[in-house]
Amino acid sequence: MKRIISVLSAVIFLLPFICVNTPDVRAVSFPLKSSINSESAVLINLDADTVIHEKNVDTKQMPGPLVNIMTAVIVLEECSNLSEELTLDPAVYSGIYDILSADQRLDDLPSCDISDGDVLTVEDLLYCMMLTSSIEASNTLAYHFGGNNISAFVEKMNDKAKELGMTSTNFTNPDGMFDVNQYTTARDMAVLTQYALGVPRFEEISVTYSYTPTVPNPERHKHIDEWIWKHTNFMMDPGNDTYYYMGARGIKTGNLMDAGRNLVTLASRDGNNYLVVLMKAPFNDADGNLKYYHIDDAIALFKWAFNNFSYQVILADTAEVGELPVKLAEGNDYVLAKPKEEFSMLWYDEVDISLIKKDKITWYKSSLSAPVKKGDVLGEVTLEYSGEKLGTIELVAVSDVERSKSKYNIEVIKRFPKSTWFRNAFIISLILCLLYIIICVYAWVVYKSKAKPMKPIYAVPKMDKKKKKNSENGQDNNQ
């Protein structure tokens, strides 16, 4: 019995304290030294999947032709043959011209040198749409992949948005033309773009600077070598001394007179890759002069990111960040804790990492019982800066803590009266004792009943009445 109790107690004390937890990193939006003109913005380091600056990211904006990103995603995911040829049918898109003309929004109409009746591949049309925002290309693709129904295609766009968690987005058309019911946010566009970059062929198409269609259409385009579509992102043009930015790539511009200038673009330098989303930049300056503030903002953000951010060790895996009491320990009655792994992240060089709070520790147990093994998970530490959570890292034991045999045996003795085994044994013993007492009482009652003297009437043997009468007569005769 004692051996069983000892084994069970040992098992209880040796149970490991395990909690699986992976680093949970989120953004810290660092302040810019100078403001940007776009109403909404988000800057993301794609390598670390880290937002380093954001501005009005959840404000609903009209996306304009940025919706072509979603149009391209749907087409690329559903198309099994990018070489399939489609004929441009004016009935699919000519109504848009009338609407733009009636609303005096012809300035919103992108220019693309394609004509009614042109035959182009799906791939050609994707390049045309992403580089020039052609409504002819976008609506032709939507009509075809919507089963000859543009509304059905738009429904697919909204279904995809829900799937991606774009909770503040609603699409009403595939071309990005003005519609008060079509809206999104900088955050949602960043989510969509990051997803789109993982769709085969999307990045290749969206970051191409110039493209010549593979189908020549000689009847309408006699000089195929001059039929070239160029990306509307000026940052990609080496000949543009004002706006060219080395390392900038694609992805989509989206301008509407009533909604401002929008831009989604990438930039890469020294192994670092950034994505910026800018929405609702003004068309003109205070004097009414035409300005490309969205390009200015993108360049300013990229320069700031490349010049001021680097990967830094926020918490080394050798740092001792706390200690936890250990019962029944041989020697020191505590164990030191350190991070399970090194925590590094992209950090703003001008902010001292010593300002990061590293004292928010959660222990999985208030105390431990020896033995403790080196590497046992003990708890977690949450890193914070300026009230924002940077990440959560598990803490593990720095070294082994052996168990003291004498302390353990004393503890077993102390714990035995409180154990389930002892309680059950006590209850069973109590029940057996009660049963024994009941049996004893019953036996005593039975014994006493058998030991009582017999009544006198039963001391003389009974005689038959006739014999008794004859006996009495005999006695009389003798007298």
C-alpha positions, -999 to +999 in steps of 0.1 A: +000+000+000+028+024+009+046+016-023+015+024-044+010+057-026+047+067-032+044+059-069+012+079-074+027+109-055+058+108-077+037+108-109+018+138-097+050+157-089+066+148-122+038+160-145+053+186-169+038+220-172+033+222-210+016+250-230+021+254-267+025+290-278+039+305-309+052+341-313+024+365-319+038+396-337+018+426-347+024+460-361+038+491-344+030+523-363+060+546-360+055+583-366+067+599-397+090+629-396+069+647-422+033+642-430+019+626-462-009+640-484-029+608-489-058+605-466-052+568-459-020+549-460-003+517-449+033+506-452+042+470-448+075+451-447+067+420-466+096+400-454+086+404-417+049+407-425+050+438-403+031+471-406+055+499-397+032+529-405-005+534-410-028+563-413-066+561-414-064+525-425-100+517-417-115+548-433-138+538-462-125+551-495-135+547-531-109+524-547-112+534-584-093+510-606-076+494-577-105+470-579-087+455-609-065+437-584-095+416-574-106+413-610-072+398-619-073+375-589-107+360-599-096+356-635-063+340-627-078+315-602-105+305-626-087+305-660-072+272-671-058+287-704-044+322-705-039+318-742-077+316-748-086+343-773-115+367-766-131+392-790-138+427-777-175+433-780-186+470-775-220+459-762-201+447-730-186+481-721-200+509-744-226+518-719-199+530-695-189+557-720-224+570-720-225+571-682-191+589-679-202+614-706-235+622-688-218+626-655-190+647-670-164+622-658-146+615-691-114+624-673-118+592-654-117+571-686-083+554-689-068+555-723-058+522-740-052+517-777-076+488-782-105+488-806-139+471-808-135+438-825-099+433-815-090+397-806-067+393-776-058+365-753-068+364-716-032+371-707-031+401-731-063+415-715-048+410-680-017+430-689-039+457-705-061+460-674-033+460-648-010+484-667-035+509-682-068+503-662-086+496-694-124+493-688-126+474-721-102+448-708-117+445-673-153+443-685-144+418-713-127+396-687-156+399-662-182+392-688-164+360-700-156+346-665-189+356-651-207+333-675-216+362-698-229+381-668-208+409-653-231+410-622-223+374-615-186+382-617-190+410-593-206+386-569-175+364-571-154+395-562-175+401-531-174+364-521-136+365-524-135+396-503-154+379-475-132+349-478-101+371-473-117+389-443-121+422-461-149+433-438-150+469-450-152+463-487-180+462-513-175+458-550-201+469-576-181+467-608-149+451-621-134+483-637-133+508-608-155+534-623-173+558-600-200+543-578-210+556-543-217+520-532-182+508-541-158+512-513-128+497-494-101+506-470-063+508-471-062+478-447-085+457-469-065+466-500-033+456-483-049+422-473-060+417-509-027+427-525-007+404-502-030+375-511-028+384-548+010+383-548+007+346-539-016+339-569+005+325-598+013+350-625-002+380-607+030+396-596+047+390-629+018+407-647+013+436-623+049+447-620+057+447-658+065+481-671+057+477-707+039+450-728+031+443-764+001+421-772+008+387-785-021+389-810-012+416-836-047+425-850-030+439-882-063+453-896-065+479-867-029+480-855-006+480-885+026+486-866+027+459-839+061+471-826+045+504-817+015+489-800+029+490-765+011+493-731+030+510-704+023+509-666+007+541-653+030+540-622+055+568-631+080+554-604+089+526-629+098+549-657+136+554-659+131+584-682+110+603-656+136+623-638+110+636-613+092+604-602+114+575-611+124+555-580+149+527-583+134+494-570+098+504-574+075+478-591+038+480-602+012+472-589-018+494-596-028+530-598-064+540-594-075+576-601-109+591-599-116+629-600-142+626-572-122+602-551-086+613-555-055+594-565-048+558-553-018+537-555-006+502-546+031+496-552+061+476-542+098+486-537+128+464-531+163+473-519+191+455-501+170+424-496+141+443-481+107+444-497+079+469-489+043+473-499+026+506-497-012+514-502-022+550-506-057+563-510-074+596-517-044+618-525-054+652-539-053+658-577-042+694-573-022+716-550-036+747-532-031+768-564-050+743-586-019+729-602-019+692-612+001+672-586+009+635-582+008+635-544+004+597-543+037+592-560+054+618-537+039+599-507+051+565-519+087+578-525+087+595-491+075+563-473+100+540-491+129+563-484+119+565-448+116+527-445+149+518-463+169+545-444+156+540-409+146+504-403+167+473-396+163+439-379+173+441-343+173+415-314+146+427-291+150+398-266+180+374-267+174+337-260+201+340-232+184+368-212+172+358-178+138+375-174+124+360-142+124+332-116+098+308-103+097+291-068+104+253-068+092+231-040+112+200-028+143+213-045+178+202-037+197+234-031+182+266-046+144+266-042+139+285-075+145+282-112+155+310-136+136+315-168+148+326-203+131+330-237+126+298-256+139+315-287+154+348-297+129+375-306+140+398-334+119+422-355+121+451-378+127+481-357+130+519-361+167+528-356+159+560-338+139+543-311+160+528-283+149+492-277+154+497-240+121+515-241+104+482-249+086+467-218+097+432-210+083+427-175+048+415-184+053+378-174+025+352-171+035+320-153+016+289-162+019+277-125+025+299-095+051+275-083+067+242-094+077+209-077+111+194-084+124+179-105+125+206-132+143+199-164+162+224-184+140+237-213+107+229-195+081+256-205+073+278-175+053+307-188+054+336-213+065+372-216+047+398-236+067+426-251+051+460-255+060+494-268+040+525-263+010+505-253+011+483-284+019+445-283+050+435-301+049+398-294+046+370-269+075+346-263+075+314-242+098+311-212+117+280-203+139+267-175+175+278-177+188+247-158+178+215-141+165+215-105+169+182-088+145+169-062+155+165-025+148+129-013+143+140+023+120+169+014+101+146-009+096+119+017+084+144+043+060+159+017+046+125+009+040+118+046+023+152+050+002+148+019-009+112+026-037+121+051-051+144+025-048+119-004-077+102-021-063+069-012-063+078+025-098+092+023-111+062+005-094+038+029-108+057+059-143+056+045-140+019+038-126+012+072-154+032+088-180+012+069-164-021+079-163-009+115-200-001+114-207-034+099-187-051+125-205-033+153-239-042+137-229-078+136-217-078+171-249-062+184-269-087+164-249-117+178-252-104+214-290-100+209-292-136+196-270-149+224-291-132+251-323-145+237-310-181+238-297-178+274-331-169+290-345-195+317-375-216+306-409-209+322-421-233+350-450-246+330-425-261+306-404-277+335-429-306+341-437-329+311-472-326+299-495-356+306-525-369+288-558-359+305-570-396+305-538-408+320-539-381+346-575-391+356-565-428+359-536-418+380-557-398+403-583-427+407-555-451+416-543-428+443-579-426+457-582-464+457-550-468+476-563-446+502 
